[in-house]
Amino acid sequence: MKLTAMSTEVFNYVKDNGGHIAISELCEALNRGARSINASVTDLTKKGLAAREKVAGEGEGAKEITYVNLTDDGKAFVPSED
């Protein structure tokens, strides 16, 4: 299965950092906007490699935090060039 360059970048960052990363951390680490990161995460999710997890923020009025988690297939997947 082939991934786009951007999806590969997101996938590799998540995999290299334990398979559980907040969307906000991905945006900061990869210097990309939330819309771009979310498009890549949607691509990975459709391919069964990742799933989103929404967690309530701590404290009153805190925003929900969305994490990207690699699935079992994602943990075993190795992106290819072809």
N, C-alpha and C positions, 0 to 999 in steps of 0.2 A: 504494500500500500504506500502510495506516495503522498507526502504532505507538501503544502506550500512552504516557501522559505520562512514566512512569518510564523506559520503553525509549528514548523520544526524548531524555530528559535524558542517559542513558548514551551513546547514539549520538552526540549532539552533542559531549559531552566527549571521547570517543575521537577523533572526526573533527577537532575543533579542536586536538587535541594530538598530531597526527602519525599517528594510526591504529594505534598500538601502545602499549597502556597495561596496567600490572599491575592485577589485581583489587584488590589492597591500596591502590593509589593512587586508584582509583575510589571505594572506600569512604571514604577520608579526604577526598577532594576534594568528594564529593557528600554527605558526612555521612550515609551510609546503611550499614546492616549488610551483611555478606557475603551473607547469604541473599537479601536484596532485590536486590543487584547481580547475583548469579548468576542470579536469575529473569529479570532484564532481558537479561542476556547470552544466556541460553538462548532467549529470544524472538527476539533478533537473529540467533542462529545458525540457528534453525529457518526464518527468513525468508531465509537466505543472505546476510545483510549482514555477519556477523562470524564469526570462528572463534577457538576457544581454542587457546593454545599453552602447553604445560607445559615449563619449563626447570629443570634441576637447579640448586639453590642452590650457592653457592661455599662451600667449607670443609667440614670433617667434621661430619656431623650436620645440615647445613643443609637447610631445607625446600625443596620444589619451589616455584617461582614460576609462577603462572598469569597469562598475558597475554591480552588481547583484541586481536585484529588484525582490521581491516576487510578484507573481501574486495574484489575488483575491483568487484562490484556495490555493496557498501557505500560505497566511495570515490565512486561516481557517484550514489548515492541522495540525494534531497532529501526530508526528511519533509514530509508535507502535513497540512493541518488537517482535510481531509474524509475 
